[in-house]
């Protein structure tokens, strides 16, 4: 192999290792995954309470409409 070929390869390898655009994309992906986990956790934690609340409101609305008729 020639010396010029090795110098070209070495400069391209250095440029590849110095390029941080891929790392930035990975960081954004990790942030998005963390947000998704937080949303799923919140939905499962609060989901039953919200279901009970809407059930109670629905019952009161049905009682109110039955009395109005």
PyMOL Python script that loads the backbone (N, CA, C, O; Angstrom):
from pymol import cmd

cmd.read_pdbstr("""\
ATOM      1  N   UNK A   1       0.836  -1.168   0.000  1.00  0.00           N
ATOM      2  CA  UNK A   1       0.000   0.000   0.000  1.00  0.00           C
ATOM      3  C   UNK A   1       0.879   1.229   0.000  1.00  0.00           C
ATOM      4  O   UNK A   1       1.965   1.250   0.579  1.00  0.00           O
ATOM      5  N   UNK A   2       0.384   2.239  -0.659  1.00  0.00           N
ATOM      6  CA  UNK A   2       1.194   3.442  -0.760  1.00  0.00           C
ATOM      7  C   UNK A   2       0.990   4.344   0.444  1.00  0.00           C
ATOM      8  O   UNK A   2      -0.011   4.261   1.155  1.00  0.00           O
ATOM      9  N   UNK A   3       1.961   5.196   0.644  1.00  0.00           N
ATOM     10  CA  UNK A   3       1.926   6.147   1.751  1.00  0.00           C
ATOM     11  C   UNK A   3       0.764   7.130   1.579  1.00  0.00           C
ATOM     12  O   UNK A   3       0.126   7.501   2.564  1.00  0.00           O
ATOM     13  N   UNK A   4       0.485   7.550   0.364  1.00  0.00           N
ATOM     14  CA  UNK A   4      -0.607   8.498   0.092  1.00  0.00           C
ATOM     15  C   UNK A   4      -1.963   7.862   0.424  1.00  0.00           C
ATOM     16  O   UNK A   4      -2.860   8.525   0.946  1.00  0.00           O
ATOM     17  N   UNK A   5      -2.094   6.576   0.116  1.00  0.00           N
ATOM     18  CA  UNK A   5      -3.352   5.876   0.412  1.00  0.00           C
ATOM     19  C   UNK A   5      -3.589   5.828   1.920  1.00  0.00           C
ATOM     20  O   UNK A   5      -4.701   6.068   2.391  1.00  0.00           O
ATOM     21  N   UNK A   6      -2.530   5.516   2.673  1.00  0.00           N
ATOM     22  CA  UNK A   6      -2.671   5.449   4.130  1.00  0.00           C
ATOM     23  C   UNK A   6      -2.963   6.821   4.732  1.00  0.00           C
ATOM     24  O   UNK A   6      -3.742   6.932   5.679  1.00  0.00           O
ATOM     25  N   UNK A   7      -2.336   7.872   4.180  1.00  0.00           N
ATOM     26  CA  UNK A   7      -2.624   9.221   4.679  1.00  0.00           C
ATOM     27  C   UNK A   7      -4.075   9.601   4.398  1.00  0.00           C
ATOM     28  O   UNK A   7      -4.733  10.200   5.249  1.00  0.00           O
ATOM     29  N   UNK A   8      -4.581   9.257   3.205  1.00  0.00           N
ATOM     30  CA  UNK A   8      -5.972   9.544   2.865  1.00  0.00           C
ATOM     31  C   UNK A   8      -6.931   8.790   3.761  1.00  0.00           C
ATOM     32  O   UNK A   8      -7.934   9.335   4.223  1.00  0.00           O
ATOM     33  N   UNK A   9      -6.608   7.522   4.002  1.00  0.00           N
ATOM     34  CA  UNK A   9      -7.448   6.712   4.881  1.00  0.00           C
ATOM     35  C   UNK A   9      -7.435   7.264   6.300  1.00  0.00           C
ATOM     36  O   UNK A   9      -8.481   7.335   6.945  1.00  0.00           O
ATOM     37  N   UNK A  10      -6.271   7.652   6.788  1.00  0.00           N
ATOM     38  CA  UNK A  10      -6.145   8.181   8.143  1.00  0.00           C
ATOM     39  C   UNK A  10      -6.915   9.491   8.288  1.00  0.00           C
ATOM     40  O   UNK A  10      -7.565   9.711   9.310  1.00  0.00           O
ATOM     41  N   UNK A  11      -6.855  10.354   7.291  1.00  0.00           N
ATOM     42  CA  UNK A  11      -7.582  11.625   7.399  1.00  0.00           C
ATOM     43  C   UNK A  11      -9.086  11.396   7.346  1.00  0.00           C
ATOM     44  O   UNK A  11      -9.840  12.083   8.035  1.00  0.00           O
ATOM     45  N   UNK A  12      -9.532  10.439   6.537  1.00  0.00           N
ATOM     46  CA  UNK A  12     -10.964  10.131   6.489  1.00  0.00           C
ATOM     47  C   UNK A  12     -11.418   9.487   7.805  1.00  0.00           C
ATOM     48  O   UNK A  12     -12.520   9.773   8.274  1.00  0.00           O
ATOM     49  N   UNK A  13     -10.603   8.640   8.399  1.00  0.00           N
ATOM     50  CA  UNK A  13     -10.943   8.013   9.674  1.00  0.00           C
ATOM     51  C   UNK A  13     -11.030   9.066  10.769  1.00  0.00           C
ATOM     52  O   UNK A  13     -11.937   9.015  11.599  1.00  0.00           O
ATOM     53  N   UNK A  14     -10.087  10.035  10.785  1.00  0.00           N
ATOM     54  CA  UNK A  14     -10.137  11.113  11.774  1.00  0.00           C
ATOM     55  C   UNK A  14     -11.396  11.965  11.599  1.00  0.00           C
ATOM     56  O   UNK A  14     -12.038  12.344  12.579  1.00  0.00           O
ATOM     57  N   UNK A  15     -11.740  12.259  10.353  1.00  0.00           N
ATOM     58  CA  UNK A  15     -12.932  13.060  10.085  1.00  0.00           C
ATOM     59  C   UNK A  15     -14.190  12.311  10.528  1.00  0.00           C
ATOM     60  O   UNK A  15     -15.114  12.908  11.081  1.00  0.00           O
ATOM     61  N   UNK A  16     -14.217  10.995  10.281  1.00  0.00           N
ATOM     62  CA  UNK A  16     -15.367  10.185  10.703  1.00  0.00           C
ATOM     63  C   UNK A  16     -15.501  10.176  12.220  1.00  0.00           C
ATOM     64  O   UNK A  16     -16.608  10.319  12.740  1.00  0.00           O
ATOM     65  N   UNK A  17     -14.409  10.012  12.931  1.00  0.00           N
ATOM     66  CA  UNK A  17     -14.452   9.975  14.389  1.00  0.00           C
ATOM     67  C   UNK A  17     -14.783  11.335  14.990  1.00  0.00           C
ATOM     68  O   UNK A  17     -15.366  11.403  16.072  1.00  0.00           O
ATOM     69  N   UNK A  18     -14.422  12.417  14.305  1.00  0.00           N
ATOM     70  CA  UNK A  18     -14.709  13.759  14.810  1.00  0.00           C
ATOM     71  C   UNK A  18     -16.141  14.190  14.506  1.00  0.00           C
ATOM     72  O   UNK A  18     -16.647  15.119  15.135  1.00  0.00           O
ATOM     73  N   UNK A  19     -16.800  13.535  13.557  1.00  0.00           N
ATOM     74  CA  UNK A  19     -18.167  13.901  13.176  1.00  0.00           C
ATOM     75  C   UNK A  19     -19.124  13.500  14.291  1.00  0.00           C
ATOM     76  O   UNK A  19     -19.210  12.323  14.641  1.00  0.00           O
ATOM     77  N   UNK A  20     -19.840  14.466  14.848  1.00  0.00           N
ATOM     78  CA  UNK A  20     -20.744  14.199  15.964  1.00  0.00           C
ATOM     79  C   UNK A  20     -22.213  14.246  15.557  1.00  0.00           C
ATOM     80  O   UNK A  20     -23.079  14.208  16.432  1.00  0.00           O
ATOM     81  N   UNK A  21     -22.525  14.326  14.279  1.00  0.00           N
ATOM     82  CA  UNK A  21     -23.927  14.430  13.864  1.00  0.00           C
ATOM     83  C   UNK A  21     -24.689  13.149  14.182  1.00  0.00           C
ATOM     84  O   UNK A  21     -25.867  13.217  14.534  1.00  0.00           O
ATOM     85  N   UNK A  22     -24.064  12.004  14.072  1.00  0.00           N
ATOM     86  CA  UNK A  22     -24.726  10.749  14.433  1.00  0.00           C
ATOM     87  C   UNK A  22     -25.002  10.670  15.919  1.00  0.00           C
ATOM     88  O   UNK A  22     -26.047  10.171  16.336  1.00  0.00           O
ATOM     89  N   UNK A  23     -24.064  11.162  16.723  1.00  0.00           N
ATOM     90  CA  UNK A  23     -24.253  11.160  18.176  1.00  0.00           C
ATOM     91  C   UNK A  23     -25.428  12.047  18.560  1.00  0.00           C
ATOM     92  O   UNK A  23     -26.183  11.719  19.475  1.00  0.00           O
ATOM     93  N   UNK A  24     -25.586  13.163  17.870  1.00  0.00           N
ATOM     94  CA  UNK A  24     -26.696  14.060  18.165  1.00  0.00           C
ATOM     95  C   UNK A  24     -28.024  13.374  17.875  1.00  0.00           C
ATOM     96  O   UNK A  24     -28.970  13.497  18.654  1.00  0.00           O
ATOM     97  N   UNK A  25     -28.099  12.659  16.771  1.00  0.00           N
ATOM     98  CA  UNK A  25     -29.330  11.946  16.425  1.00  0.00           C
ATOM     99  C   UNK A  25     -29.645  10.875  17.474  1.00  0.00           C
ATOM    100  O   UNK A  25     -30.804  10.682  17.841  1.00  0.00           O
ATOM    101  N   UNK A  26     -28.631  10.198  17.943  1.00  0.00           N
ATOM    102  CA  UNK A  26     -28.831   9.174  18.976  1.00  0.00           C
ATOM    103  C   UNK A  26     -29.310   9.824  20.270  1.00  0.00           C
ATOM    104  O   UNK A  26     -30.189   9.289  20.946  1.00  0.00           O
ATOM    105  N   UNK A  27     -28.740  10.971  20.616  1.00  0.00           N
ATOM    106  CA  UNK A  27     -29.174  11.671  21.827  1.00  0.00           C
ATOM    107  C   UNK A  27     -30.638  12.073  21.730  1.00  0.00           C
ATOM    108  O   UNK A  27     -31.387  11.902  22.692  1.00  0.00           O
ATOM    109  N   UNK A  28     -31.059  12.603  20.586  1.00  0.00           N
ATOM    110  CA  UNK A  28     -32.464  12.966  20.404  1.00  0.00           C
ATOM    111  C   UNK A  28     -33.358  11.731  20.493  1.00  0.00           C
ATOM    112  O   UNK A  28     -34.454  11.797  21.050  1.00  0.00           O
ATOM    113  N   UNK A  29     -32.906  10.630  19.958  1.00  0.00           N
ATOM    114  CA  UNK A  29     -33.674   9.386  20.049  1.00  0.00           C
ATOM    115  C   UNK A  29     -33.834   8.927  21.487  1.00  0.00           C
ATOM    116  O   UNK A  29     -34.908   8.471  21.881  1.00  0.00           O
ATOM    117  N   UNK A  30     -32.774   9.043  22.270  1.00  0.00           N
ATOM    118  CA  UNK A  30     -32.848   8.662  23.685  1.00  0.00           C
ATOM    119  C   UNK A  30     -33.778   9.590  24.469  1.00  0.00           C
ATOM    120  O   UNK A  30     -34.510   9.142  25.352  1.00  0.00           O
ATOM    121  N   UNK A  31     -33.745  10.875  24.143  1.00  0.00           N
ATOM    122  CA  UNK A  31     -34.654  11.819  24.804  1.00  0.00           C
ATOM    123  C   UNK A  31     -36.098  11.474  24.455  1.00  0.00           C
ATOM    124  O   UNK A  31     -36.959  11.454  25.335  1.00  0.00           O
ATOM    125  N   UNK A  32     -36.371  11.204  23.181  1.00  0.00           N
ATOM    126  CA  UNK A  32     -37.734  10.849  22.760  1.00  0.00           C
ATOM    127  C   UNK A  32     -38.195   9.559  23.446  1.00  0.00           C
ATOM    128  O   UNK A  32     -39.352   9.456  23.853  1.00  0.00           O
ATOM    129  N   UNK A  33     -37.307   8.584  23.575  1.00  0.00           N
ATOM    130  CA  UNK A  33     -37.660   7.336  24.240  1.00  0.00           C
ATOM    131  C   UNK A  33     -37.965   7.586  25.718  1.00  0.00           C
ATOM    132  O   UNK A  33     -38.900   6.997  26.262  1.00  0.00           O
ATOM    133  N   UNK A  34     -37.197   8.441  26.364  1.00  0.00           N
ATOM    134  CA  UNK A  34     -37.448   8.770  27.764  1.00  0.00           C
ATOM    135  C   UNK A  34     -38.785   9.458  27.960  1.00  0.00           C
ATOM    136  O   UNK A  34     -39.503   9.169  28.917  1.00  0.00           O
ATOM    137  N   UNK A  35     -39.124  10.369  27.054  1.00  0.00           N
ATOM    138  CA  UNK A  35     -40.417  11.053  27.128  1.00  0.00           C
ATOM    139  C   UNK A  35     -41.547  10.051  26.921  1.00  0.00           C
ATOM    140  O   UNK A  35     -42.562  10.112  27.614  1.00  0.00           O
ATOM    141  N   UNK A  36     -41.382   9.135  25.980  1.00  0.00           N
ATOM    142  CA  UNK A  36     -42.417   8.125  25.730  1.00  0.00           C
ATOM    143  C   UNK A  36     -42.631   7.243  26.957  1.00  0.00           C
ATOM    144  O   UNK A  36     -43.769   6.924  27.299  1.00  0.00           O
ATOM    145  N   UNK A  37     -41.558   6.852  27.611  1.00  0.00           N
ATOM    146  CA  UNK A  37     -41.675   6.030  28.823  1.00  0.00           C
ATOM    147  C   UNK A  37     -42.406   6.814  29.917  1.00  0.00           C
ATOM    148  O   UNK A  37     -43.237   6.252  30.629  1.00  0.00           O
ATOM    149  N   UNK A  38     -42.102   8.101  30.052  1.00  0.00           N
ATOM    150  CA  UNK A  38     -42.768   8.925  31.060  1.00  0.00           C
ATOM    151  C   UNK A  38     -44.263   9.044  30.772  1.00  0.00           C
ATOM    152  O   UNK A  38     -45.078   8.980  31.692  1.00  0.00           O
ATOM    153  N   UNK A  39     -44.625   9.215  29.504  1.00  0.00           N
ATOM    154  CA  UNK A  39     -46.044   9.329  29.134  1.00  0.00           C
ATOM    155  C   UNK A  39     -46.773   8.026  29.419  1.00  0.00           C
ATOM    156  O   UNK A  39     -47.862   8.038  29.995  1.00  0.00           O
ATOM    157  N   UNK A  40     -46.189   6.905  29.025  1.00  0.00           N
ATOM    158  CA  UNK A  40     -46.828   5.609  29.253  1.00  0.00           C
ATOM    159  C   UNK A  40     -46.995   5.354  30.746  1.00  0.00           C
ATOM    160  O   UNK A  40     -48.040   4.868  31.180  1.00  0.00           O
ATOM    161  N   UNK A  41     -45.986   5.675  31.524  1.00  0.00           N
ATOM    162  CA  UNK A  41     -46.061   5.492  32.974  1.00  0.00           C
ATOM    163  C   UNK A  41     -47.168   6.351  33.575  1.00  0.00           C
ATOM    164  O   UNK A  41     -47.929   5.883  34.422  1.00  0.00           O
ATOM    165  N   UNK A  42     -47.258   7.596  33.143  1.00  0.00           N
ATOM    166  CA  UNK A  42     -48.294   8.496  33.666  1.00  0.00           C
ATOM    167  C   UNK A  42     -49.682   7.993  33.289  1.00  0.00           C
ATOM    168  O   UNK A  42     -50.597   8.030  34.112  1.00  0.00           O
ATOM    169  N   UNK A  43     -49.849   7.526  32.064  1.00  0.00           N
ATOM    170  CA  UNK A  43     -51.158   7.049  31.625  1.00  0.00           C
ATOM    171  C   UNK A  43     -51.579   5.834  32.442  1.00  0.00           C
ATOM    172  O   UNK A  43     -52.727   5.753  32.879  1.00  0.00           O
ATOM    173  N   UNK A  44     -50.674   4.897  32.652  1.00  0.00           N
ATOM    174  CA  UNK A  44     -51.030   3.706  33.422  1.00  0.00           C
ATOM    175  C   UNK A  44     -51.248   4.032  34.898  1.00  0.00           C
ATOM    176  O   UNK A  44     -52.061   3.385  35.558  1.00  0.00           O
ATOM    177  N   UNK A  45     -50.544   5.013  35.414  1.00  0.00           N
ATOM    178  CA  UNK A  45     -50.691   5.381  36.816  1.00  0.00           C
ATOM    179  C   UNK A  45     -52.010   6.111  37.067  1.00  0.00           C
ATOM    180  O   UNK A  45     -52.692   5.847  38.057  1.00  0.00           O
ATOM    181  N   UNK A  46     -52.361   7.016  36.181  1.00  0.00           N
ATOM    182  CA  UNK A  46     -53.540   7.859  36.374  1.00  0.00           C
ATOM    183  C   UNK A  46     -54.765   7.276  35.672  1.00  0.00           C
ATOM    184  O   UNK A  46     -55.884   7.714  35.939  1.00  0.00           O
ATOM    185  N   UNK A  47     -54.586   6.322  34.805  1.00  0.00           N
ATOM    186  CA  UNK A  47     -55.665   5.800  33.969  1.00  0.00           C
ATOM    187  C   UNK A  47     -56.875   5.313  34.733  1.00  0.00           C
ATOM    188  O   UNK A  47     -58.000   5.667  34.382  1.00  0.00           O
ATOM    189  N   UNK A  48     -56.683   4.519  35.760  1.00  0.00           N
ATOM    190  CA  UNK A  48     -57.807   3.987  36.539  1.00  0.00           C
ATOM    191  C   UNK A  48     -58.556   5.102  37.258  1.00  0.00           C
ATOM    192  O   UNK A  48     -59.786   5.097  37.304  1.00  0.00           O
ATOM    193  N   UNK A  49     -57.817   6.059  37.822  1.00  0.00           N
ATOM    194  CA  UNK A  49     -58.462   7.172  38.516  1.00  0.00           C
ATOM    195  C   UNK A  49     -59.306   8.001  37.548  1.00  0.00           C
ATOM    196  O   UNK A  49     -60.421   8.403  37.879  1.00  0.00           O
ATOM    197  N   UNK A  50     -58.774   8.256  36.354  1.00  0.00           N
ATOM    198  CA  UNK A  50     -59.542   9.011  35.360  1.00  0.00           C
ATOM    199  C   UNK A  50     -60.774   8.242  34.916  1.00  0.00           C
ATOM    200  O   UNK A  50     -61.835   8.835  34.720  1.00  0.00           O
ATOM    201  N   UNK A  51     -60.650   6.943  34.756  1.00  0.00           N
ATOM    202  CA  UNK A  51     -61.788   6.120  34.357  1.00  0.00           C
ATOM    203  C   UNK A  51     -62.891   6.193  35.415  1.00  0.00           C
ATOM    204  O   UNK A  51     -64.070   6.308  35.082  1.00  0.00           O
ATOM    205  N   UNK A  52     -62.504   6.125  36.683  1.00  0.00           N
ATOM    206  CA  UNK A  52     -63.478   6.233  37.771  1.00  0.00           C
ATOM    207  C   UNK A  52     -64.133   7.614  37.781  1.00  0.00           C
ATOM    208  O   UNK A  52     -65.342   7.732  37.978  1.00  0.00           O
ATOM    209  N   UNK A  53     -63.331   8.654  37.569  1.00  0.00           N
ATOM    210  CA  UNK A  53     -63.854  10.016  37.565  1.00  0.00           C
ATOM    211  C   UNK A  53     -64.875  10.208  36.446  1.00  0.00           C
ATOM    212  O   UNK A  53     -65.962  10.735  36.684  1.00  0.00           O
ATOM    213  N   UNK A  54     -64.534   9.784  35.233  1.00  0.00           N
ATOM    214  CA  UNK A  54     -65.456   9.938  34.114  1.00  0.00           C
ATOM    215  C   UNK A  54     -66.704   9.082  34.301  1.00  0.00           C
ATOM    216  O   UNK A  54     -67.794   9.475  33.885  1.00  0.00           O
ATOM    217  N   UNK A  55     -66.553   7.918  34.923  1.00  0.00           N
ATOM    218  CA  UNK A  55     -67.716   7.092  35.222  1.00  0.00           C
ATOM    219  C   UNK A  55     -68.661   7.782  36.188  1.00  0.00           C
ATOM    220  O   UNK A  55     -69.879   7.729  36.017  1.00  0.00           O
ATOM    221  N   UNK A  56     -68.098   8.437  37.216  1.00  0.00           N
ATOM    222  CA  UNK A  56     -68.914   9.158  38.193  1.00  0.00           C
ATOM    223  C   UNK A  56     -69.621  10.348  37.542  1.00  0.00           C
ATOM    224  O   UNK A  56     -70.801  10.589  37.795  1.00  0.00           O
ATOM    225  N   UNK A  57     -68.902  11.081  36.713  1.00  0.00           N
ATOM    226  CA  UNK A  57     -69.503  12.227  36.016  1.00  0.00           C
ATOM    227  C   UNK A  57     -70.610  11.755  35.092  1.00  0.00           C
ATOM    228  O   UNK A  57     -71.675  12.369  35.028  1.00  0.00           O
ATOM    229  N   UNK A  58     -70.365  10.674  34.380  1.00  0.00           N
ATOM    230  CA  UNK A  58     -71.379  10.129  33.472  1.00  0.00           C
ATOM    231  C   UNK A  58     -72.629   9.721  34.238  1.00  0.00           C
ATOM    232  O   UNK A  58     -73.746   9.978  33.791  1.00  0.00           O
ATOM    233  N   UNK A  59     -72.446   9.094  35.378  1.00  0.00           N
ATOM    234  CA  UNK A  59     -73.584   8.694  36.206  1.00  0.00           C
ATOM    235  C   UNK A  59     -74.393   9.898  36.674  1.00  0.00           C
ATOM    236  O   UNK A  59     -75.623   9.871  36.650  1.00  0.00           O
ATOM    237  N   UNK A  60     -73.695  10.961  37.103  1.00  0.00           N
ATOM    238  CA  UNK A  60     -74.390  12.166  37.574  1.00  0.00           C
ATOM    239  C   UNK A  60     -75.147  12.840  36.415  1.00  0.00           C
ATOM    240  O   UNK A  60     -76.256  13.337  36.609  1.00  0.00           O
ATOM    241  N   UNK A  61     -74.555  12.858  35.223  1.00  0.00           N
ATOM    242  CA  UNK A  61     -75.220  13.460  34.065  1.00  0.00           C
ATOM    243  C   UNK A  61     -76.472  12.656  33.717  1.00  0.00           C
ATOM    244  O   UNK A  61     -77.515  13.233  33.408  1.00  0.00           O
ATOM    245  N   UNK A  62     -76.372  11.340  33.767  1.00  0.00           N
ATOM    246  CA  UNK A  62     -77.543  10.500  33.467  1.00  0.00           C
ATOM    247  C   UNK A  62     -78.629  10.693  34.522  1.00  0.00           C
ATOM    248  O   UNK A  62     -79.813  10.705  34.185  1.00  0.00           O
ATOM    249  N   UNK A  63     -78.251  10.844  35.793  1.00  0.00           N
ATOM    250  CA  UNK A  63     -79.236  11.113  36.835  1.00  0.00           C
ATOM    251  C   UNK A  63     -79.928  12.458  36.598  1.00  0.00           C
ATOM    252  O   UNK A  63     -81.141  12.590  36.763  1.00  0.00           O
ATOM    253  N   UNK A  64     -79.133  13.440  36.212  1.00  0.00           N
ATOM    254  CA  UNK A  64     -79.686  14.771  35.970  1.00  0.00           C
ATOM    255  C   UNK A  64     -80.645  14.793  34.797  1.00  0.00           C
ATOM    256  O   UNK A  64     -81.686  15.449  34.853  1.00  0.00           O
ATOM    257  N   UNK A  65     -80.303  14.083  33.738  1.00  0.00           N
ATOM    258  CA  UNK A  65     -81.206  14.065  32.579  1.00  0.00           C
ATOM    259  C   UNK A  65     -82.461  13.259  32.892  1.00  0.00           C
ATOM    260  O   UNK A  65     -83.523  13.569  32.353  1.00  0.00           O
ATOM    261  N   UNK A  66     -82.380  12.236  33.742  1.00  0.00           N
ATOM    262  CA  UNK A  66     -83.559  11.455  34.110  1.00  0.00           C
ATOM    263  C   UNK A  66     -84.508  12.301  34.969  1.00  0.00           C
ATOM    264  O   UNK A  66     -85.728  12.186  34.846  1.00  0.00           O
ATOM    265  N   UNK A  67     -83.949  13.146  35.833  1.00  0.00           N
ATOM    266  CA  UNK A  67     -84.783  13.999  36.664  1.00  0.00           C
ATOM    267  C   UNK A  67     -85.440  15.113  35.846  1.00  0.00           C
ATOM    268  O   UNK A  67     -86.551  15.541  36.159  1.00  0.00           O
ATOM    269  N   UNK A  68     -84.768  15.574  34.817  1.00  0.00           N
ATOM    270  CA  UNK A  68     -85.272  16.678  34.000  1.00  0.00           C
ATOM    271  C   UNK A  68     -86.436  16.230  33.118  1.00  0.00           C
ATOM    272  O   UNK A  68     -87.211  17.071  32.662  1.00  0.00           O
ATOM    273  N   UNK A  69     -86.573  14.981  32.877  1.00  0.00           N
ATOM    274  CA  UNK A  69     -87.629  14.513  31.960  1.00  0.00           C
ATOM    275  C   UNK A  69     -88.936  14.255  32.648  1.00  0.00           C
ATOM    276  O   UNK A  69     -89.906  13.860  32.002  1.00  0.00           O
TER     277      UNK A  69
END
""", "prot")
cmd.dss("prot")
cmd.show_as("cartoon", "prot")
cmd.util.cbc("prot")
cmd.orient("prot")
